[in-house]
Amino acid sequence: AQVAQGAATPGNVTLARGNSPAQVTCAAPGRMDTTVTLRPLRDFAVQHHQPSGPIGAVNNREDIQSGRVRRFYDATVAMPPASFASAAERDAWFAGRAQAIRTGWAPHIARAERANAATIDTAATLRGYEAEDLAALDRQRTAAVVAPPRRGR
């Protein structure tokens, strides 16, 4: 279901806590339509009950099932130009975005690795999310138009 629609950029949308990912689609003149998946991740500012004892186990299960201890982190949707002057320009733009995706996932993956699978999302799960984001970016790169500018006579 559509949650919000912004008329201008930059725009902000607040998403409720939960376990379900959200897809954000952006469109603008002169840019490729871009859809990204936002995934709620563990919010370390909120107490997450430990599964020790009968009450702790119940509270832990509720924390995870309700999504109370997850949040959507701030995200920027980068929209590529509608066309690129060359394949090299296109590839450079998408290589920069791929690096930004890797950089964005790095602290979450590192934290999960340090926790030795004692987190809601394991490092393997987070690496899977990163791979999905990179695959979506690669699909967008494949669909990008390379059209050198017309030269006047």
N, C-alpha and C positions, 0 to 999 in steps of 0.2 A: 504494500500500500504506500502511496506517496505520502510522505511526512511533511515535506515543506517544498516550496518553490521560491527561489530567490530571483529578483529582477536585475540585480547588479552584482558585480564582483568588486572586491572580495565580499563574500557572504559568510555568515555563520549560521549553523544549524545545530541545535542541541538534541542529542539522541539519548533516550532513556537507557539506564543500565539494563543489562540482559545478556542472554547467551547467543542470540541470533545475529549473524552478520547483516550489514546494511549495504545496499548498492547505491552509489552516488553517481548520477549521470549529469554531465555538464555539457552545454552547447553554447557556442558563441560564434559570431560572424568571423570568417577568416581562420577558424580553428577546427580541428577534427573533433567530432563529438567524442567524449571520453567518459567511460564508465569504470569506476574503481569499486572494489569491495573493501569495506571497512569491517574489521573484526574486533569485537570487544575483548580486551585483554585484562589480565589480573591488575586490579588497582591496589597497589601496595600501601596506599594511605588509608585503606579500610581494613579493619580487623577481620581476619579470616579464621574462623574457629578451627582448632586442630581436632582431628578425629581420635581423641583419647577419651575413653570412658563412654558410657551410654549417652549422656547428654551431649558431650563433645561430638560424638559420631552423628547424632541427629542434627545438631547445629551446622556441622561441616557439610552434610548432605544438602541442607536447606540453602547454605551459602552458594553451593555450586549449582543446584537446580534452579534457584531463583535468579541467578546472575547478579546478585547483590554486590559481589566482590569484583565485578568486571566493569570496565568503562571503555568508552571509545576515546582514543587519544586524538589530539589535534591532527588534522591531515590537510594537505594541500593537494588539489587536483591540478596537475600540470597538463595543459592541453597543447598538443603539437600544432604547428601551423597546418593549414588546409593543404598546402603543397610545399615541396622543397625544391630548391633550384638544382640540386644534384643528389645523387645517391650518397655521396660522402657527407653532405650536409645533413641528410636524413639520418644516416648511421651515427653521426656524431651527436645529434640531438637525442636519439634513443639510447645511446651508450651512456650519456650523462644521466638520463632518467633511470636507467638500470642501476647505475652506481648509487643514485639517491635512494632507490628502493632497498638495496643491500645495506646502505648506511642506516636507514630507518629501522630495519629489522635487527641489526647487529646488537644493540643493547638488550633487547628482549631475549634474544637467543643466548647471549652471554649470561644473563641472569638465570635463565633456565638451566644452563649447563652448570653453573655454580651451585644450583640447588639440588643437583643430582636427581632429577625427576620428582622432586618433592613439591612441584608447583602444579597448578591446574592444567596448564599447557606445557607439555614437555618441549625440549629443544627440537626434537624431531618434528613435532606438530608445527612449531613455529617456522622451521625450515620449509615445511610443506606449504605453509601460507606464503612464504617468500617466493618459493618456486611458482606457485599459482599466480602471484602478482607479476613475476618476470615473464611467465608464459603469456599472460594477457597483454603485457607491453609488447612482446614479440609479435603477437597477432596484430596489434595496432600498427607496428612498424611495417609489417607485411602489407597492410592495407593502405599505407601512406602513399600519396601521389608524389611522383618526382616529375616536375614539369618546369624545365628551364624557362626563365622569363623571355617573353617575346622581344625581339629586337626590331626597332622601327627602321624604315628605309629612308 
